């Protein structure tokens, strides 16, 4: 997913951070699950920094 982790401008000029849906982590390749989960957590931390 090339857009994951990037900020975009959404409706009404609101910032949008592209990330994975949590269920995609569970359905993904088990060998890549730990790495994908770490990336997902990093995305959530970035979103949290924006909201703080």
C-alpha positions as CSV (number, residue, x, y, z in Angstrom):
1,X,0.0,0.0,0.0
2,X,2.0,2.9,-1.3
3,X,-0.2,5.6,0.4
4,X,0.1,4.2,3.9
5,X,1.6,6.5,6.4
6,X,1.1,9.6,4.2
7,X,-1.0,12.7,5.1
8,X,-3.5,13.9,2.5
9,X,-6.1,16.6,2.4
10,X,-9.6,15.3,2.7
11,X,-13.1,16.8,2.6
12,X,-13.4,20.3,3.9
13,X,-9.6,20.5,3.8
14,X,-9.2,18.2,6.8
15,X,-6.0,16.2,7.1
16,X,-6.3,12.5,6.5
17,X,-3.7,9.9,7.4
18,X,-3.8,6.7,5.3
19,X,-3.4,3.5,7.3
20,X,-4.6,-0.1,7.3
21,X,-7.9,-1.3,8.7
22,X,-7.2,-3.5,11.8
23,X,-8.9,-6.5,10.2
24,X,-6.4,-6.3,7.3
25,X,-3.6,-7.0,9.8
26,X,-5.4,-10.2,10.9
27,X,-6.1,-11.4,7.3
28,X,-2.6,-10.6,6.0
29,X,0.4,-12.9,5.6
30,X,1.4,-14.2,9.1
31,X,5.1,-13.8,8.2
32,X,4.5,-10.1,7.7
33,X,2.0,-9.6,10.6
34,X,4.5,-8.3,13.2
35,X,6.0,-5.8,10.8
36,X,2.6,-4.6,9.6
37,X,1.4,-4.3,13.2
38,X,4.4,-2.1,14.1
39,X,3.8,0.1,11.1
40,X,0.1,0.4,12.0
41,X,1.1,1.5,15.6
42,X,3.5,4.0,14.2
43,X,0.6,5.4,12.0
44,X,-1.6,5.7,15.1
45,X,1.2,7.5,17.0
46,X,1.5,10.0,14.2
47,X,-2.2,10.6,14.2
48,X,-2.1,11.0,18.0
49,X,0.6,13.6,17.7
50,X,-1.5,15.6,15.3
51,X,-4.5,15.5,17.7
52,X,-2.5,16.4,20.8
